[in-house]
Amino acid sequence: MEGSSSELNGKDGRVNKGTILKGTVDYVKELKLEVSMLRRNDELVMALRNENAMLQKRVAVSVATS
């Protein structure tokens, strides 16, 4: 977590609960963004695989008719 020790620790020296919660929320947001990006990448990979399969069929047909 970022910040000085006075921001992280309360008067009694323990870690500030608000700081922990904010850090947790920020981390969850980062994870959600990463999941979204990974899903988008997966969609792109599937689209490319489908396109590759179609192109391979076209090449096979073209070679077979030559």
N, C-alpha and C positions, 0 to 999 in steps of 0.2 A: 504494500500500500504506500501511497505517497503521503508526504507531509512531514512536519517536524514531530519530534517525540511529544511536544506539548499538545499537538493536535490529536495524536493517537492515544495519549494517556490522560486519564482523569486526574482529579486532585489526589486521589489515593494511589496513583501509579498504575492503575489497571487500564486496560485498553478501552477506549471509548466505544460503546455499543453502536452509537450512530455512525461512527467511522466504519465499523465492521459491516453494518447493514448497507451503507452506501457502496462500499467495495464489493459486496456480494451482488447487489443490484447491477452495478457496472459490469461485473464479470458475467452475469446471466445474460445481459444485453449483448455482450461480445459473443457468447456462445450461440445465441439465437441468430446473430448475423452470420456467424461461421456456418451454422446448419443451413441457412438460406443459401449461402454461396455454394456449399457442397451439393445441395439439391439442384441448383441451376447448372453446376458443372456436370452432374449426373445426367441431366436432361440433354445437355449438349453432346456428351459422349454417346448417348443412345441414338441421337439424331445422326451423328457421324457414322455410327455402326450401321444404321439402316441405309444411309446413303452409300456407304462402302459396299454393302451387300447388293444393292441395286446395280451399282456400277460393275461389280464383278459379274453379275448375270448378263449385263449388256455386252461385256467383253467376251464372255463365254459364247453367247449367241453369235456375235460378230465373227469370232474365230471359227465357229462351227459352220457358218454359212459361206466362209471364204474359200 
